[in-house]
Amino acid sequence: MQSVRRSVAHGIVTVCLITGPATLVQGARKAPPAQAVEAVDAGPSIEMGGLRIAHCPAIPAYCGHLARPLDPAGQVQGSIEIGFQVYPRADWPAPSAGMIVAAEGGPGYPTTGSAAGYRALFRPLLEDHDLLLMDNRGTGSSQAINCPGLQRAPFLFLSGVAACGSELGRTSDLYGSGLAADDLAALLDALGIEQIDLYGDSYGTFFSQAFAGRHPARLRSLVLDSAYPVIGGSPWYPEAAPAMRNGFLITCRRSLACQNMPGGSLGRVEALLESLREHPFKGVAQDGDGVVHEVDANASNLAFLAFSNTLGPLLFRDLDAAARAYLENGDSLPLLRLLAENRAASPSDAGGVPLSEYSQGLFIAVSCEDYPFVYDLTKPLAVRIAQRNAAFAAEEITDPYVYGPFTIDEYNAVPLDYSVLDSCLPWPIPSPAHPPGQPVPPGAKFTDAPVLVLSGELDSLTPAAQGAEAAALFPHAVQVIVNNSFHVTAVYDEDDCASKIAVHFVRTLDPGDTSCASQIAEVRTIPRFVLHSSGLDPATPSPGNQGTSADLQVAAAATYAAGDAVARWWVNLTGSGVGLRGGGWEYAYVGPNYAYRLYDVRWVDDVGVSGVMTWSYSADRGFIKANLQVSGPPDESGNLVVSWYNTEPHAQAGITGTLGGRAIAATMYAP
């Protein structure tokens, strides 16, 4: 068993572990490079609360460790080192206006690994506010749990969970959110900090609620971004399926490419599900990084795609059209690509990410200590299995549509990281001193401080309904639903909306003007996937256009090829990817833009595009401009300039240039 009981002399060690930007377990948060944040250099060390903390190597922060009892109940001896970073206010040594604390998601990711995102988010406040980042016990610089079998695996598996529990032994129940919240309170005491402004995202909201229930007086304000309730939640997570279904209805109703189609988007997805139930098949497709996968197209993998939330807007952008391409034309590639991308992007990436950046063991240790299950974790395995089977049988009778349109069995066949229903069956029985499912003591009174809950309207991982349940725990909470948005709304905010609301709330204890939350651009769905440009609607001619209808179909195909490369950014981790039907592209961040280069990218078989493209991710309404060399059917090659504002509602792409020597001037709904 890995040792997690190293002692620390005098409570603080001046060692700092630095990791790169983190994403979230069970949800994709693509993290663009953060804009540089000026930070103070107060010297080789600073003193806070009587503690002298040394400057971290290579970053503008001060780092340390605090020794904490591994088991406050005293049943397991030893201590654990809790790592942290302090980013001092820019006007140091003037008096601080307050301490902001951020808490990362997962569970399993270290908060310090997402320092760039949190510093960018709170940049407007860091002139006179300090920022504290603590790695929860068992993550990052706080002695990350290492269960080798799970850490190497792309997904949780029951034998690996059982092995991890055995490896941790008597310490398996010592990593819950309640103990981590107490660690934060002790760290605040050591640093001489009385109250904080606490921001948590995803699992960080669960941890933050635990802190708010255990140490309510320590909070000046609380921001919960993509929240689910720390107590009172159902082990079936019944809010997920309605959020997913509603997502298809909302995106189709708002997208100009879908709203006038006969029938409903969800109905077409259900038709695909019925087809895959009767005729599952295998195929080959490339993921967002161009890696080839053999893919099982079946009902459970479709459920995985629908519920995992890892593709962000891609799920709603592409799946309706991909379903129609397969059902109507036998074109399975768009569907297979989505399934391959989901499989690659969905795992915590434990198989390829260092332990310092993510701990799969911590994920399962927290889950089994804190979350509700349909079986009693204080009972032995045989009893749990019987309880689980009885609960499933009862749910099949009382609410068989809980995961509709998918069956309970189809949902439960999704990897354990996401379906979670069976994930803790083989976990060790916890000590009575650390009862499961109690991250806050029974009857705890939550903070009276103002609370802001931010929820993405299209988030099926932590749906807005769960955010409302979290808000209901607090006497002074307000929920803001960010339209057309997904999991985690404020960090790396493409729309410059939720981030401003969060900062205003921390500054004033009031969310202020939240009207921007209703003005976020819709998800622009794909009208159809086709093999050849002749199957597309032509772009709409503008004054001065000399192109034929076929030219304008080629122009539309070229525009979709460019837009598809931008859309795949959400599932690309390497900086290079491939076109749907051939060719490739690469990009790099050249502040403040992403710079793309395309190489014969083919969204349809008969049109290839090469050239350069720039994308202003979070500025100038997400302006995109592509200079394209187009190779099309005979007499339809040429050069086009395509541009659109990516974050503008109902954005239109402008297209100019020549094809076959004919002047092209046209517009179309942006891809």
RAHU-V187870 format. One line per field, one symbol per residue. phi: phi as a letter, one per 40 degrees, with the letter a starting at -180 (. if undefined). psi: psi as a letter, one per 40 degrees, with the letter a starting at -180 (. if undefined). burial: b if it has 16 or more other ideal C-beta (glycine too) atoms within 10 Angstrom, else e. A space follows every 10 residues. Layout:
phi->???
psi->???
burial->???
This chain:
phi->.ccbbccbcg gbbcbbbbbc dbbbcgacbc bcdccdbcbc bchcabbbfg cbbccccgbc abbabbcbdc bdcgcbchbb cbcabbbcdc cdbddccibc bbbcchchcc cccbdccccc ccdcbccbbc bbbbcddgbf cbfdcbbdcc ccccbcaccc ccccccccfc ccbbbccccc cccccccccc cgbcbbbbbb bfddccdccc ccccbcccbc aabbbgcbcc bgccccfccc cdccccdccc cccccccbcb ccgbcccccc ccdcccccbc abababccbg ccbcbccacc cccdccbcgc cfccdccbcd ccccccccbg cccdcccdcc ccccccccgd cbbcdcbabc ccdcccdccb ccbcbcccbc ddcdcccccc ccccccccac cdbdcccccc ccccdddbcf dccbdccccc cdcbccgbcb cdgcccdccc bbbbbccbcc cbcdcccccc cccbcbbbbb ccdfbbcgbc cfcccfbdcc cccccccbga cgcbccccbc cccccccabb cbdccccccc cbdgcbcccc dccccccccc ccccccccdc bbbbgaabcd bigaaaaacb dcbcbbbbbf cbcbcbbbbb hbabbcdbbf fgdbbbbbcb bbddgbcibb bbaaccbcdf dbccbbhbbf gccbaabadd c
psi->hhhffhihhe dhhghhhhii iiahheihhh hihihhhhii geaeiihhfe hhhihiheig ihiaihhihd gdeedhiiii hhiiihhiid fhfiiieihh hihiabidhh ddefdddddd dedeeedeii hhhhhiheib efghhhgddd deidiiiddd ddddddddbe edefeidddd dddddddddd efhdiihhhi ibdddddddd ddddfdeehd ihhhhgiiid ieiheefeed dddddddddd ddddhdedde iiaidddddd ddddddddgi iiihiiaeee hhihhhgidd ddddddeded ebeddddddd ddddddddee hedddddddd ddddddiefd eehideehhd dddddddddd iiieiheeii dddddddddd ddddddddge edfieiiddd deeiidddde dededeiihi idegiiegei iheihiieih hhhhhhdehe dgiddddddd deehdgihhh hhifiahhdd hfhdefcddd dddddddefh eahedddeeh iihhihdihi dideeihiih iiheheiidd dddddddddd dddddddedd eheeeiaiid fiaiiiiihg heihhihigf hhdidehihi aiiihgdfif ffhhhhhhhh haihffiahi hhiihdehhf ihhhhiaihf ehhhhiiihi .
burial->eeebbeebee bbbbebbbbe bbbbbbbbbb bbbbeebebb ebeeebebee bebbbbeebb bbbbbbbbbb bbeeebeebb bbbbbbbbbb ebeeeeebbb bbbbbbbbbb bbbbbbbbbb bbbebbeebb bbbbbbbbbb bbbbbbbebb bebbbbbeeb bbbbbebbee bbbbbbbbbb bbbbebbbeb bebeebbbbb bbbbbbbbbb bbbbbbebbb bbbbbbbbbb bebeebbbbb bebbbbbbeb bbebbbbbee beeebbbbbb bbbebbeeee eebebbbbbe eebebebbbb bbbbbbbbbb bbbbbbbbbb bbbbbbbeee bbbbbbbbbb bbbbbbbbbb eebebbbbbb bbbbbbbbbb bebbbebeee eeebeebbee beeebeeeee ebbebbbbeb bbbbbbbbbb bbbbbbbbbb beebbbbbbb eeebebbebb bbbbbbbbbb bbbbebbbbb bebbeebebb bbbbbbbbbb bbbbbebbbb bbbbbbbeee beebebbeeb bbbbbbbbbb eebeebebbe beeebebbeb bbbbbbbbbb bbbbbbbbbb bbeeeebbbb bebbbebeee eebbebebbb bbbbebbbbb bebbbbbbee bbbbbbbbbb bbbeebbbeb ebbbbbbeee bebbbbbbbb eeebbbbbbb b
